[in-house]
């Protein structure tokens, strides 16, 4: 049995589907020039805003406005004046828009992780979500094909709010991850959708394998291999 934090109540039986983190390659130094990189960044910001607004709108119809506004918060993060100031300074220093955005996001993540507030630390996952989405837009990275069979238990090292788009209740019966707390935005979305979730499970990705059948008890925070 694996023990974690009960993040969303309920009971489910299904087969593990592992989500591996997508690694996005890009050039760190710009070969295009500052103005071109600035235009790329601004175009990506616009595309990110439109994409995230659409995601929030679709989610609002499923879980309601309050929970869907988690994605509205992602838009505010991307438009944060300090974030934009850091990105523009890096671009002016000769870095690519990708490197500038990733560096700025990592700076924010470290500040959040070092904060005294649990609430602030939990927001680090949201910044990672923003960073990954931005890099995908800037590099035109194709979204990884996700075939989620019926009766799947989604497993990952960390599940950020964007992972909710894989959580079709007809196919996904539960979600489990090595990181995360009950107060994190992903857990809030799982509770709103009525999908059991267990987070902060040490060694999860090593101890479970794809297609392995498990029982997930979201009330006790237990994952039981069958």
N, C-alpha and C positions, 0 to 999 in steps of 0.2 A: 504493500500500500504506500502511496505517496501522499504526504500531508502538505497542505498549503493554507492560504487564507480564503475563507468563504466570502467570495466577492459578489455572487449573485445566486440566490437560493434556487432550489429545484433539484431534480434527480433525473439522470439521463444515462442511457447505454448506447455506445456507438464506437466507431473505429477512428483511430488517430489519423489526422491529415496534418503533416508538418508544414509550416510556413517558414522558409529560410529567408533571412534578410537579403534584399536585393542590393548588390554592390554596383554602383554607377561610376564608370570611369570617365575622366575628363582631364583636359590640360589645366595645370595650375596657373601658369603664366599666360598672359594674353598674347595672341599673335595677330589680333584684329585692331588693337588700339583702344584707347580709353573711351572715345565717343561711341564706337561700335559696341563695346561691352556694356556701356551705360544704356544704350538702346535695347540690347538683349535683356538686360535686367528689368527694365521698365515694361517690356513686352511680356516677360514671364510673370511679373507682378500682376499685370492685367489678366493674363490667362489663368493664373492661380486664383485670383479673386472671383472670376466668373465660374470656374470649375467648382470652387468651394461653396459659392452661393447656390449653385445647382444641387450640390450634395446636401446642403442644409435644407433646401426646399423639399427634396425627395424624402429626407429623414423626418421632416416635420409632420408629414402625412402619416407616418408610422408610429412615432413615439411622442409627438407633441413639440410645442415651441421651445419649452425650457431646455430639454435635452438636445434638440437640434441646434440650439444657439451655441453649443460647444464648438461647432464648426464656424459660426460667426466669429467666435473668439479667435480662431486661427487666422481669420482675415485681419483682425485688429493686430495680432502679433506681427504679421508680415508687413503691415503698414506702420508699425511702431517707429516713431522718429529716431530713436537711438539705433534701432536695427538698420534703418535706411542710411543713417549717418555712417555707421560702420561699414556697410556694404560699399557705399560710394567712396569712402576713404581707401578701401582695399583696391577697388577698381582704379582709382587715381594712382595707386602705387604699382600698377602694372599687372595686377592679378586678373584672372578670368572672372566672369560673373558667377560661375559655379563655385570657385574657390572663395570668392568674397562672401557669398551667401552662406556657405558651409561654415566658414570661420566665424561669421557673426552669430550664427545659430549656436555653434559650440560655445561661444562666449556666454550667451544667454543661459545655455544648459548648465554650465559650470556654476554660474551665479545662483541659479535656482536650486541646484543640488546642495550647495553650501549654506542655503538659507536655514533659519531656525524653524520656520513654519513647515509643517507636513503638507499643507495646501500648496505652498510654493514649490516644494520638491516634486510633488505629483504633476506639476505643470511641465516638467522637463520632457515628459513623453509627448506632450502636445507640440513642443518646439521641434522635437525629432520628426514628428509627423509633417510639420510645415517644411522642414529642411528636405525631407525625402521627396515630397511632392514637387517642390521647387526645382530640385536637381533633375527630376524626371522630365519636367517641362523644358528646362534649359537644354538638356541633351537629347530631347526627343526620344527618350528611352521608351521602348514599348512596354506596356503593362504586362507583367508576368501572367501567363495564362493560368487561371485557377479553376480547375475542374473540381468542384466540391460534390462528391457523391452524396446520396441520401444517407442520413444517419451518421454524419461526420462529427468528430470532436476536433475542433481546430486547436492546434498546439504550436506555440512559438516561444522564443526567448522573451519577447515583449510584444504585447498587442496594443497598438496605438489606436486612437479613435477611428482612423480611416479603415481599420480592419473590419469595422461594423458592416461595411458594404459586402462582406463575404458571409454575413450572418443571416442568411435566408432561413427562416425557421422550418421551412419544408425540407431543408437539407442539413443545416447545422444544428445539432442537438445540444452542444455545449462548447465551451472555450476554456483552455487552460494555458498557463504561461509561467515562465521562471521568475518574471518580475511583475511588479504592480501591486497596488494596495486597494483596499475597498473604496477609498475616496477618489481613486483615479477616474478620469473621464470615461475610459473604456468600460470600467465596472459599472458606472452610472448608466451607460447606454445598454449594457447587458441586462441590468435590472429592469429598465424601461421596456425592453423587448421580451422579457420573460425567459431569457436563455441562461441556464446555469453556468457559472464560471468559478474557477478556482485559480488564484494567482499566487505569486511568490512561492513556487514549488521548486525547491533546490534540486538541480541536476535533471530536471524534467526532460530536456531534449536528448540527453544521453541514455536515460533509463527507459524511455518509451520509443517504440519504432512505428513507422508508417503501417497502417492497416491493422495495428494491434487493437483488440477489442478491450474497452475499459468501461467501468462504471464511474460516473462523476456525481459526487454528492456535493452540491453547491451550498447546502446548509451546514455541513460539517467540515467542508474544505478538504475532502478526501477524493483521491483518484485510485481506483482499485482495478488492477489488471485482471482480466477474466481468463 
